């Protein structure tokens, strides 16, 4: 058995018919998709506590019992977009849910992935997501008329995307030259040879130093390969305060993407973002009207992290041999997407504006 597969510790069988029960966001419980029976062992999102992990300790290596999915899972790799999808046993992936490619191959790993500590369960049900997608595409005025057929909402799929969250206490010592503006009156000769006076801004520079502190809580770093990072940023943030401890029941029946950005790379990316924010805070702390030669030294302490799964409704469709994605935040309903443009509609729109401007000019001239 590949290490990417882990023997299930929990099973979610329907007590009535024995089929696999799936997490239902509208009923906040495990529901059998065949007979509709709710499992008696319904998960309670309000119980339990999400664990924060010490980052320094984790970077030295996590024990084997912190890895795997705590349920039997199979991994497949899309050779086109490089997304790794984690599927329930028995499910056969015909196409990649992220890009629509049929280049799907089994994926085996040397080491099992770090198990998520937390998950944000789907709150937005599929019918709501479908309606939001329909309205969004209906409001795209300059989209081709065939778009509604190509982007059928029947292909909307729920997926849990991998994220890392980082907490850290940051301290920054800064030094800079603070500039204070003042004005002097000077005399000059204009083009006619006449003497004139004007006020000229000058700057007095003075050395300055200080320190700023900031606690970063749940700084999100996406670890997805299959989803457009620009679109993903547009549907953030996710309410991390509502995260619950990871349980396989929450992802039962859902597709899960495995992280492709490892902990070390994610931590470096988070540090870079935190450092940039500390530099901005330091710059705003410099007195005076302007500054130059700002030097910032940032140190971090109390660094912790979580690996979490966040819910997204995903629509991927192909139009004129090009793939497009639309994302809906599965908890807040925020939506972002890409779509093709109708050059014919754009041409006639611009033409109408030009004709309108000419008519207005002709009317104004005739008066």
Secondary structure by P-SEA (a helix, b strand, c coil): cccccccccccccccccccbbbbbcccccccccccccccccccccccbbbbbbcaaaaaaccccccccccccbbbbbccccbbbbbbcccccccccccccccbbbbbbbccccccccccccccccaaaaaaaaaaaaaaccccccccccccccccbbbbbbbbbbbbbbbbbbbbbbbbbbbbbbbbbbccccbbbbbbbbbbbbbbbbbbbbbbbccccccccccccaaaaaaaccccccccccccccccccbbbbcccccaaaaaaaaaaaaaaaaaaaaaaacccccccbbbbbbbbcbbbbbbbbbbbbbbbbbcccbbbbbbcccccccccbbbbbcaaaaaaaaaaaaaaaaaaaaaaaac
